[in-house]
Amino acid sequence: MARIVRAELWLTDLPPKVQRTDAIQAFVSQETPILRLTDADGAQGVGYSYTIGTGGSSIVALLSDHLLPALIGREATEIEAIWRDLFFRTHATAVGAITSLALATIDIALWDLRCIRAAEPLWRLAGGARQRVPIYSTEGGWLQISTAAIVEDAVARQADGFGGCKIKVGRPHVAEDVERLAAVRDAVGPAFEIMVDANQAFTVDEAIRRARCFEPLDLAWFEEPLPAEDLGGHVRLCRSTSLPIAVGESLYSPSHFREYLQQGACSIIQTDAARIGGITPWLKTAHLAEAFNQSICPHFLMELHVSLCAAVPNARWVEYIPQLDDLTTTQLTIEDGHAIAPDAPGIGIAWDMQAIAGRASVAHTAK
């Protein structure tokens, strides 16, 4: 056991390597807060979160002004107590994205430190369900990409052994979406999974209409068809379609997932470890979904989520979107269509601290 004596915080920007456009936004920037904690024995753990385009400086301010000063001197192994104390310390701004992202940055660092001190990888220490998890790709399915290019990418991913691909939907007319999806289905056949993602673009009636048009294509799921706050709309949609409805990247508390699961408002949950506040609430949500006999297929953060998916028995997929290549010394291992959880002690990410410091626009130290 050792107390936290130092916290170092950087804010980096990771512009996407490919153009990423969906039904409501374009991705031009990925601000990434990165936190390194050091305990009294000299052991270190690193955590991170992210924003899409805006908000990074707000996360850094919440961390540096309010959370990190309260972290110094705490016993690093008391992760649950720290999470709860810091959550209530920011109760006036919770539940919400900025607070959850700040809490996640700390919580992930604490789990990294715990695993390193225990000389165990995260996937095993957090549950150890299995080391290999099926993987699907999103990188070739963005909304601005032509139908021909989407088909080409899907065929290539299938040849590489991926089990599926995600295609963005939300073209002005449903017929345009159907044309693109049908072209992919014709090219890859019935056994390759096709996921679709609307990024919360539709009204309830339009989501019901599009779901009806999508049903003959036998999709793996229809993701974020409605604004996340429209619980009643999701209930209505689920009752009107045979398509699995996936939600979760824009939910920020296990309690929000509980409400969706209790109301029958989804079929698959997509908990994002950064947006829900870290590994601690992510694991709670995964086990909650298991109690409802539902799968977890997390959003983004493949470098971290591969280990979390391997930790629990009800994770079905890891989403392939490369994020951290410029800041790490290793990359995700993929074999036979499966992502392999790293065996090295820690959360499974080998950070390049020199690259992080060199790209940082903001740096802060608390001790």
FENZIPE-V420698 format. One record per residue. N is the residue number from 1. OMEGA is omega in degrees with one decimal (none if undefined). Layout:
# FENZIPE-V420698
n=<N & N>
omega=<OMEGA & OMEGA>
This chain:
# FENZIPE-V420698
n=<1 & 2 & 3 & 4 & 5 & 6 & 7 & 8 & 9 & 10 & 11 & 12 & 13 & 14 & 15 & 16 & 17 & 18 & 19 & 20 & 21 & 22 & 23 & 24 & 25 & 26 & 27 & 28 & 29 & 30 & 31 & 32 & 33 & 34 & 35 & 36 & 37 & 38 & 39 & 40 & 41 & 42 & 43 & 44 & 45 & 46 & 47 & 48 & 49 & 50 & 51 & 52 & 53 & 54 & 55 & 56 & 57 & 58 & 59 & 60 & 61 & 62 & 63 & 64 & 65 & 66 & 67 & 68 & 69 & 70 & 71 & 72 & 73 & 74 & 75 & 76 & 77 & 78 & 79 & 80 & 81 & 82 & 83 & 84 & 85 & 86 & 87 & 88 & 89 & 90 & 91 & 92 & 93 & 94 & 95 & 96 & 97 & 98 & 99 & 100 & 101 & 102 & 103 & 104 & 105 & 106 & 107 & 108 & 109 & 110 & 111 & 112 & 113 & 114 & 115 & 116 & 117 & 118 & 119 & 120 & 121 & 122 & 123 & 124 & 125 & 126 & 127 & 128 & 129 & 130 & 131 & 132 & 133 & 134 & 135 & 136 & 137 & 138 & 139 & 140 & 141 & 142 & 143 & 144 & 145 & 146 & 147 & 148 & 149 & 150 & 151 & 152 & 153 & 154 & 155 & 156 & 157 & 158 & 159 & 160 & 161 & 162 & 163 & 164 & 165 & 166 & 167 & 168 & 169 & 170 & 171 & 172 & 173 & 174 & 175 & 176 & 177 & 178 & 179 & 180 & 181 & 182 & 183 & 184 & 185 & 186 & 187 & 188 & 189 & 190 & 191 & 192 & 193 & 194 & 195 & 196 & 197 & 198 & 199 & 200 & 201 & 202 & 203 & 204 & 205 & 206 & 207 & 208 & 209 & 210 & 211 & 212 & 213 & 214 & 215 & 216 & 217 & 218 & 219 & 220 & 221 & 222 & 223 & 224 & 225 & 226 & 227 & 228 & 229 & 230 & 231 & 232 & 233 & 234 & 235 & 236 & 237 & 238 & 239 & 240 & 241 & 242 & 243 & 244 & 245 & 246 & 247 & 248 & 249 & 250 & 251 & 252 & 253 & 254 & 255 & 256 & 257 & 258 & 259 & 260 & 261 & 262 & 263 & 264 & 265 & 266 & 267 & 268 & 269 & 270 & 271 & 272 & 273 & 274 & 275 & 276 & 277 & 278 & 279 & 280 & 281 & 282 & 283 & 284 & 285 & 286 & 287 & 288 & 289 & 290 & 291 & 292 & 293 & 294 & 295 & 296 & 297 & 298 & 299 & 300 & 301 & 302 & 303 & 304 & 305 & 306 & 307 & 308 & 309 & 310 & 311 & 312 & 313 & 314 & 315 & 316 & 317 & 318 & 319 & 320 & 321 & 322 & 323 & 324 & 325 & 326 & 327 & 328 & 329 & 330 & 331 & 332 & 333 & 334 & 335 & 336 & 337 & 338 & 339 & 340 & 341 & 342 & 343 & 344 & 345 & 346 & 347 & 348 & 349 & 350 & 351 & 352 & 353 & 354 & 355 & 356 & 357 & 358 & 359 & 360 & 361 & 362 & 363 & 364 & 365 & 366 & 367>
omega=<-179.4 & -177.9 & 178.4 & -177.7 & -175.8 & 176.0 & -179.3 & -172.8 & 175.2 & 171.6 & 179.2 & 176.6 & -178.8 & 178.0 & 179.7 & -179.8 & 174.8 & 177.1 & -178.5 & 179.5 & 174.7 & -172.8 & -176.5 & -172.5 & 170.9 & -178.2 & 179.5 & -176.3 & 173.4 & 178.2 & -171.2 & 172.8 & -179.6 & -174.6 & 173.8 & 178.3 & 176.5 & 178.3 & -173.5 & 176.7 & -179.2 & 177.0 & -176.0 & 174.3 & -176.6 & 175.9 & -178.2 & 168.9 & -177.7 & 166.7 & 176.9 & 172.1 & -175.8 & 172.0 & -177.1 & -179.5 & 177.6 & 176.3 & 179.4 & -179.9 & 178.6 & 178.2 & -172.7 & -175.6 & -169.3 & -170.2 & -177.1 & 176.5 & 179.2 & -177.8 & -177.9 & -179.1 & 178.9 & 175.0 & -170.5 & -177.9 & -176.6 & -170.6 & -178.7 & 179.9 & 179.7 & -178.7 & -177.2 & 179.9 & -179.1 & 176.4 & 179.9 & 175.2 & 179.7 & -172.0 & -179.0 & 179.2 & 179.2 & -2.3 & -179.9 & -169.7 & -174.1 & 179.2 & -180.0 & 179.8 & 177.3 & 178.0 & 179.8 & -179.5 & 178.3 & -174.5 & 179.7 & 176.5 & 179.1 & 176.7 & 176.5 & 178.7 & 178.5 & -177.8 & 179.5 & 179.2 & 179.3 & -177.2 & -179.9 & 172.5 & -178.7 & -173.4 & -179.9 & -177.2 & -178.3 & 177.8 & 175.5 & -178.7 & 174.1 & -172.7 & -175.2 & -178.7 & 178.1 & -175.6 & 173.1 & -174.5 & 172.7 & -168.6 & -177.9 & -171.8 & -176.6 & -167.1 & -176.6 & -175.6 & -178.9 & 178.4 & -178.9 & -179.2 & 177.1 & 177.9 & -179.9 & -179.7 & -179.5 & 178.7 & 179.0 & 178.5 & 177.4 & 178.9 & 178.5 & 177.9 & 176.2 & -178.5 & -178.6 & 175.9 & 178.4 & 180.0 & 177.8 & 175.4 & -177.5 & 172.1 & -173.6 & 178.9 & -177.6 & -179.6 & 178.0 & 176.6 & -177.7 & 179.8 & -180.0 & -178.6 & -179.8 & 178.5 & 177.7 & -179.4 & 179.2 & -175.6 & -172.7 & 179.3 & -171.7 & -172.2 & 179.1 & -174.0 & 174.4 & 174.8 & 175.4 & -172.9 & -179.1 & 178.3 & 173.7 & -170.0 & -165.7 & 163.7 & -177.4 & -177.0 & 179.1 & 177.1 & 178.2 & 179.3 & -177.6 & 177.1 & 178.5 & 179.8 & -179.3 & -171.4 & -178.8 & -178.1 & 176.0 & -177.8 & 178.4 & 174.8 & 175.5 & -169.3 & 176.8 & 179.5 & -172.9 & 171.5 & -174.0 & -178.3 & -178.3 & -180.0 & -179.2 & 177.5 & 177.6 & 175.7 & -179.8 & -179.7 & -178.9 & -180.0 & -174.2 & -174.9 & 173.8 & 179.7 & 171.2 & 179.1 & -177.0 & 179.8 & 167.1 & -176.9 & 180.0 & 171.6 & -166.6 & -179.4 & 172.2 & 179.1 & 177.2 & 177.8 & 177.5 & -179.2 & 176.9 & -178.0 & 179.7 & -177.0 & -176.7 & -173.6 & 178.1 & 176.7 & -177.5 & 176.4 & -173.4 & -177.0 & 178.6 & -174.4 & 177.9 & -173.3 & 178.6 & 176.1 & 174.1 & -178.0 & -177.7 & 177.9 & 176.6 & -179.5 & 177.7 & -178.5 & 177.9 & 179.9 & 174.3 & 178.9 & 178.1 & 179.0 & 176.5 & 179.8 & 178.3 & -176.7 & 169.9 & 179.4 & -165.4 & -179.3 & 167.0 & 173.5 & -174.9 & -177.2 & 176.0 & -172.9 & 177.6 & 179.9 & 178.2 & 177.4 & 178.9 & -178.0 & -171.7 & -174.2 & -172.4 & 174.0 & -174.3 & -173.6 & 163.1 & -178.9 & -178.7 & 168.1 & -179.5 & -174.7 & -163.6 & -173.1 & -177.1 & -175.6 & -176.6 & 179.3 & 174.5 & 179.3 & -179.8 & 177.3 & 179.4 & 178.9 & 175.0 & 176.9 & 179.5 & 169.7 & -175.7 & 178.2 & -177.8 & -179.8 & -179.0 & 177.4 & -179.1 & -177.6 & 174.7 & -180.0 & 178.9 & -174.2 & 171.1 & -173.5 & 176.9 & 178.3 & 179.0 & -179.8 & -179.2 & -177.8 & -171.9 & 173.5 & 179.5 & 173.9 & -178.0 & 178.3 & 173.3 & 177.7 & none>
